[in-house]
Amino acid sequence: MIFNVALCIDIFILNISLWCVLRVSERSIFNPSLWWIGFHAYSVTLRLISLSRGSRPLDYMGISSNMELVRAAIAADISLLAIMAATVFAAYVVKDNVGCSPATVRLNLHLGLIISILSIIVGTYSIFTYSGAALVANAYGADVTAINIGEFQTSSYPYIVGGFAVQGALILCAMCGFTRWLVVLLAILLFLTSISNSRTFFVLPLIMAFLILQTRRRKRSMPVSWMIGFLLLGVVWFVYKPVVGVILSGGDAKDVWTNAKGYFQDKVSDDSSLDMQFLDMQATYMAAADDAGRRYYGATILPLLTLPIPRFLWPDKPNVNMYSEELSTGARQIAVTGMTPNLSGESYLNFGWLGCALIPFMYVCGMQLAFLRVERDRINSSSRWIYMVLLISMVQVYRDGLNSLLIYPIIYLLPLTGWGILSKLIQTFVTIKGLPDKI
């Protein structure tokens, strides 16, 4: 009964928020508030529907009562209301200046070419030498790991660098369009990335490719064909882990299909996948913090200060998610299973119920102001390019918290972000001409 009440309240707030956002803001695929509403519908509303129909959390989450899940839903709803308020506030601040940004700083063509070539070369080398592609080659009898770079290859940096390859292809597509050969190159690098790194390295570049395409076409909507494609991508995301496991072990196409089909049927039938229990994970974090009497007051982002230092140079460097290790218990296996708190959950850990409203409000307000500033800019605008990088990073920020607001644009998506920032610096201080208007 309690889940039915929570579901009704959540659906009401979801619809009110959607109506308000569409009234005061643009109905655009680049609108960050609509992204948040979509994330909320998937992670909170759909999960409440599942819970109301009898689904139960995984045992190792340690959920002790239904009220813990309801409190997490309340926190998410508070954040959703804050998103609505942030959208209204941004629209009020900007008013008639929508899209009327100052003189556009253009992306630098020569710099983009250099970054793209270096990213493709270095990234592809890392994929075939230190990432999953090397394991695949070894599984089929080929050893491509001829060079040993010591402790560096035991860190996460080779995997991060491996993700640069597909980003280099995206830069070329932004400059030259989606020509036949560039699409082939992009598809090959996406495939190599999909078997070499985590799902994020594959999905975020694919979303970026779509945003680049629509920006070049001066479109703000999502065609039905792309909508179907992203739904299929969601299925690929769901069965990604078992599929890659079969590939890495040297299995054939039949094994891949069998494992993917079995995994999908098992997980959907009993809701036992973490990909379907983001609300449960948030509830676990919130309950664990309450049990421990802990509020972090912003300390959850302190590990970012030590992030640039490689772990092989500082073995005892604090982990980015050190608060998850602190909150883990035998009953609530937060760190062991890699649970994520969602931004609203992390906000609760820092400042309680007030944080659930304040931090999402500030984050989306900033994203909305940026969106309204660059909405009319073309693909050659460095500001719009940086905004699109921040927009795709929103997937991780919503799921993981504020750490991802810096980690993904500055580290994981470095070639994309670097092109935009360096283009600004070059035009500002050296006055070098950027991309021609026709691109």
C-alpha positions in Angstrom: 0.0 0.0 0.0 2.8 2.4 0.9 4.4 2.0 -2.5 1.1 2.7 -4.3 0.8 6.0 -2.4 4.4 6.9 -3.2 3.9 6.0 -6.8 0.8 8.2 -7.1 2.6 11.2 -5.6 5.6 10.6 -7.8 3.6 10.4 -11.0 1.8 13.6 -10.0 5.1 15.4 -9.4 6.6 14.0 -12.6 3.7 15.2 -14.7 3.6 18.7 -13.1 7.4 19.0 -13.6 7.2 18.0 -17.2 4.3 20.4 -17.9 6.1 23.3 -16.2 9.4 22.6 -17.9 7.7 22.5 -21.3 5.8 25.7 -20.6 8.9 27.8 -19.7 11.6 26.1 -21.7 12.3 24.6 -25.1 11.1 21.2 -26.2 14.6 20.2 -27.3 16.8 17.1 -27.0 19.4 19.5 -25.7 17.3 20.6 -22.8 19.0 19.3 -19.6 15.8 19.4 -17.5 14.1 17.0 -19.9 17.1 14.7 -19.5 16.7 14.8 -15.7 12.9 14.0 -16.0 13.7 11.1 -18.3 16.3 9.8 -15.8 13.8 10.2 -13.0 11.1 8.3 -14.8 13.4 5.4 -15.4 15.2 5.1 -12.1 12.3 6.2 -9.7 8.9 6.0 -11.3 9.4 2.7 -13.1 11.0 1.2 -10.0 8.1 2.3 -7.8 5.8 0.6 -10.3 7.8 -2.6 -9.9 7.9 -2.4 -6.1 4.1 -1.8 -6.0 3.7 -5.1 -8.0 5.7 -7.1 -5.5 9.4 -6.7 -6.5 11.9 -6.8 -3.7 15.4 -5.3 -3.4 18.5 -7.5 -3.6 19.5 -9.0 -0.3 23.0 -7.5 -0.1 21.5 -4.0 -0.3 20.4 -4.4 3.3 17.0 -2.6 2.9 15.3 -3.2 6.3 11.9 -1.6 5.6 9.8 -0.4 2.8 10.0 3.1 4.4 13.7 3.3 3.4 12.7 3.0 -0.3 9.9 5.5 0.2 12.2 8.0 1.7 14.6 7.6 -1.2 11.6 8.3 -3.6 10.7 11.4 -1.5 14.3 12.7 -1.9 14.2 12.1 -5.6 10.8 13.9 -5.9 12.3 16.8 -3.9 15.1 17.0 -6.4 12.6 16.8 -9.3 10.7 19.8 -7.9 14.1 21.6 -7.5 14.8 20.9 -11.2 11.4 22.5 -12.1 12.2 25.5 -10.0 15.7 25.8 -11.6 14.2 25.7 -15.1 11.7 28.5 -14.2 14.5 30.6 -12.5 16.8 30.2 -15.5 14.0 31.2 -18.0 13.2 34.2 -15.8 16.9 35.3 -15.7 17.5 35.0 -19.4 14.1 36.2 -20.6 14.4 37.7 -24.1 18.1 36.9 -24.4 17.6 33.3 -25.3 20.3 32.1 -27.7 21.8 35.7 -28.0 25.2 34.8 -26.7 28.2 37.1 -27.1 30.5 36.9 -30.1 30.9 33.2 -30.8 34.3 31.7 -30.1 34.8 29.2 -32.9 36.4 25.7 -32.6 39.8 25.7 -34.1 40.0 23.4 -37.2 43.8 22.8 -37.1 43.7 22.1 -33.4 40.8 19.7 -33.9 42.7 17.8 -36.6 45.8 17.4 -34.3 43.7 16.3 -31.3 41.7 13.8 -33.4 44.7 12.2 -35.0 46.6 11.9 -31.7 43.5 10.5 -29.9 42.8 7.9 -32.6 46.5 6.7 -32.7 47.1 6.7 -29.0 43.7 5.4 -28.1 43.7 2.6 -30.6 47.2 1.5 -29.4 46.0 1.5 -25.8 42.9 -0.6 -26.8 45.0 -3.3 -28.6 47.7 -3.3 -26.0 46.2 -2.8 -22.5 42.4 -3.1 -22.8 39.8 -5.7 -23.6 40.8 -6.0 -27.3 44.1 -7.4 -26.1 42.3 -10.0 -24.0 40.1 -10.9 -27.0 43.3 -11.3 -29.1 44.9 -13.5 -26.5 41.7 -15.6 -26.2 42.0 -16.4 -30.0 45.8 -17.1 -29.8 47.4 -13.7 -30.7 49.6 -11.8 -28.2 49.6 -8.1 -28.8 51.0 -7.0 -25.4 54.6 -6.8 -26.4 55.5 -3.7 -24.4 55.5 -3.6 -20.7 55.1 -0.1 -19.1 55.3 -1.3 -15.5 52.9 -0.1 -12.9 51.2 2.3 -15.3 49.4 -0.5 -17.1 47.9 -1.8 -13.8 46.1 1.5 -13.3 42.9 2.8 -14.9 44.8 5.2 -17.2 45.3 2.8 -20.2 41.5 2.1 -20.2 40.8 5.9 -20.0 43.2 6.5 -22.9 41.6 3.7 -24.9 38.4 5.7 -24.8 40.1 8.6 -26.6 40.1 6.8 -29.9 36.4 7.1 -30.6 36.4 10.7 -29.4 39.0 11.5 -32.0 36.6 10.1 -34.6 33.8 12.3 -33.2 35.9 15.4 -33.6 36.5 14.5 -37.3 32.7 14.0 -37.7 32.1 17.4 -36.2 34.5 19.1 -38.5 33.8 17.2 -41.8 30.4 15.7 -41.3 29.3 12.1 -41.2 30.9 11.0 -44.5 30.9 7.4 -45.5 34.5 6.7 -44.4 34.1 8.6 -41.2 31.0 6.6 -40.3 32.9 3.4 -41.0 35.8 4.6 -38.8 33.4 5.7 -36.0 31.6 2.3 -36.1 34.9 0.3 -35.9 36.2 2.4 -33.0 32.8 2.1 -31.2 32.9 -1.7 -31.6 36.5 -1.9 -30.3 35.6 0.4 -27.4 32.5 -1.7 -26.5 34.6 -4.8 -25.9 37.5 -3.0 -24.4 36.0 -0.7 -21.7 33.0 -0.2 -19.5 29.7 0.6 -21.1 30.1 4.3 -20.4 33.0 4.5 -23.0 30.7 3.2 -25.6 27.3 4.8 -24.8 28.4 8.4 -24.1 30.2 8.7 -27.4 27.2 7.3 -29.3 24.9 9.9 -27.6 27.5 12.6 -28.5 27.4 11.4 -32.1 23.7 11.9 -32.2 24.0 15.4 -30.7 26.6 16.3 -33.3 24.4 15.1 -36.1 21.4 17.0 -34.9 23.4 20.2 -34.3 24.8 20.0 -37.8 21.3 19.6 -39.2 20.0 22.4 -37.0 17.5 20.0 -35.5 16.3 19.9 -31.9 14.0 16.8 -31.9 14.6 13.1 -31.9 13.4 11.2 -35.0 11.4 8.0 -34.4 14.2 5.9 -36.0 16.7 7.3 -33.5 14.2 6.8 -30.6 13.9 3.1 -31.6 17.7 2.9 -31.9 18.2 4.2 -28.4 15.6 1.8 -27.1 17.7 -1.0 -28.7 20.8 0.5 -27.2 19.1 0.2 -23.8 18.8 -3.5 -24.4 22.5 -3.7 -25.4 23.4 -1.7 -22.3 21.5 -4.2 -20.2 23.1 -7.4 -21.6 26.5 -5.8 -22.2 28.4 -7.5 -19.3 27.6 -11.2 -20.2 28.1 -10.5 -23.9 31.6 -9.1 -23.4 32.4 -11.9 -21.0 31.7 -14.5 -23.7 33.8 -12.5 -26.2 36.7 -12.1 -23.9 36.7 -15.9 -23.2 36.8 -16.7 -26.9 33.2 -17.7 -27.4 31.4 -17.6 -30.8 28.2 -15.8 -32.0 26.0 -18.6 -30.7 27.4 -18.4 -27.2 27.0 -14.6 -27.2 23.3 -15.0 -28.2 22.6 -17.7 -25.7 24.2 -15.9 -22.8 22.6 -12.6 -23.6 19.2 -14.1 -24.0 19.5 -16.1 -20.7 20.8 -13.1 -18.8 18.0 -10.8 -20.1 15.3 -13.3 -19.2 16.7 -14.0 -15.7 17.2 -10.4 -14.7 13.9 -9.1 -16.1 11.9 -11.8 -14.5 13.1 -11.2 -11.0 14.4 -7.6 -11.1 17.8 -8.8 -9.8 20.0 -6.4 -11.9 21.5 -3.3 -10.4 20.6 -1.5 -13.6 17.0 -1.7 -12.5 17.5 -0.8 -8.9 19.0 2.7 -8.8 16.3 3.8 -6.3 17.2 0.9 -4.0 20.9 1.8 -4.1 20.0 5.4 -3.2 17.8 4.1 -0.3 20.8 2.0 0.9 23.1 5.0 1.0 20.6 7.2 2.8 19.7 4.6 5.4 23.4 3.8 6.0 24.2 7.5 6.5 21.3 7.8 9.0 22.4 4.7 10.8 25.9 6.1 11.2 24.6 9.6 12.0 26.8 11.0 9.2 26.6 14.1 7.2 29.5 14.9 4.9 28.9 18.6 4.2 30.6 18.5 0.8 33.4 16.1 1.8 32.2 13.6 -0.7 34.0 15.6 -3.5 37.3 16.1 -1.6 39.0 13.1 -3.2 39.0 15.1 -6.5 41.9 17.1 -5.1 44.1 14.0 -5.2 42.6 12.6 -8.4 45.4 13.8 -10.8 48.0 11.8 -8.9 48.4 8.3 -10.4 47.8 5.5 -7.9 51.0 3.7 -8.8 52.8 6.8 -7.5 50.6 7.0 -4.4 49.3 3.5 -3.6 47.4 4.7 -0.5 45.6 7.5 -2.4 42.0 7.9 -1.1 39.4 6.5 -3.4 37.0 8.8 -5.1 34.1 6.9 -3.5 35.7 6.7 -0.1 32.4 7.6 1.6 30.8 4.4 0.1 33.6 2.4 1.8 32.9 4.1 5.1 29.2 3.5 4.9 29.5 -0.2 3.9 28.6 -2.9 6.4 28.1 -6.6 6.2 24.4 -6.1 5.6 24.8 -3.1 3.3 27.6 -4.1 0.8 27.8 -0.7 -0.8 31.5 -0.6 -1.9 31.8 -4.3 -2.7 29.0 -4.3 -5.2 29.7 -0.8 -6.6 26.4 0.9 -5.6 25.8 4.4 -6.8 23.8 7.0 -4.7 22.2 9.2 -7.5 22.8 12.9 -7.2 19.8 13.3 -4.9 21.1 10.6 -2.7 24.6 12.1 -2.5 23.0 15.5 -1.8 21.2 13.9 1.1 24.4 12.5 2.5 26.0 16.0 2.4 23.2 18.3 3.6 20.1 16.2 4.4 16.7 17.0 3.0 17.8 20.6 2.2 20.6 19.2 0.1 18.2 17.2 -2.0 16.7 20.5 -3.2 19.7 22.8 -3.1 22.4 20.9 -5.0 20.2 19.6 -7.9 18.8 23.1 -8.2 22.2 24.7 -8.5 23.5 22.1 -10.9 20.5 22.1 -13.3 20.2 25.9 -13.1 23.8 26.2 -14.3 23.1 23.7 -17.1 19.9 25.6 -18.1 21.7 28.9 -18.3 24.3 27.3 -20.4 21.7 25.7 -22.6 19.8 28.9 -23.2 23.1 30.7 -24.0 24.3 28.3 -26.7 20.9 27.0 -28.0 21.1 28.9 -31.3 24.9 28.4 -31.8 26.2 26.2 -34.6 28.5 23.2 -34.4 31.5 25.5 -34.8 30.8 27.2 -31.5 33.3 26.2 -28.8 30.7 27.0 -26.1 28.1 24.8 -27.6 30.7 22.0 -28.0 31.7 22.2 -24.3 28.0 22.3 -23.3 27.3 19.1 -25.3 30.2 17.4 -23.4 28.7 18.5 -20.1 25.2 17.3 -21.3 26.3 13.7 -22.0 28.2 13.7 -18.7 24.9 14.4 -17.1 24.2 10.7 -17.4 27.0 10.0 -14.9 26.3 13.0 -12.7 22.7 11.9 -12.1 23.8 8.4 -11.3 27.1 8.9 -9.5 27.0 12.4 -8.0 28.9 15.6 -8.4 32.3 13.9 -8.7 31.4 13.0 -12.3 30.8 16.6 -13.1 34.6 17.0 -13.2 35.8 13.4 -13.7 34.1 12.8 -17.0 34.6 16.1 -18.9 38.2 16.6 -17.6 39.5 13.0 -17.6 37.3 10.5 -19.5 36.2 12.9 -22.2 39.5 14.9 -22.2 39.9 15.1 -26.1 36.4 16.5 -26.5 36.7 19.0 -23.7 40.2 19.9 -24.6 39.3 20.9 -28.1 36.6 23.3 -26.8 38.7 24.9 -24.1 41.9 25.2 -26.1 40.0 26.7 -29.0 38.7 29.4 -26.6 42.2 30.0 -25.3 43.7 30.2 -28.8 41.2 32.6 -30.1 41.3 34.7 -27.0 45.1 35.1 -26.6 46.5 34.3 -30.0 43.6 35.3 -32.4 43.8 32.3 -34.7 40.9 31.8 -37.1 38.6 28.8 -36.2 36.2 26.7 -38.2 34.5 28.3 -41.3 30.8 29.2 -40.9 29.7 26.5 -43.4 30.8 23.7 -41.1 
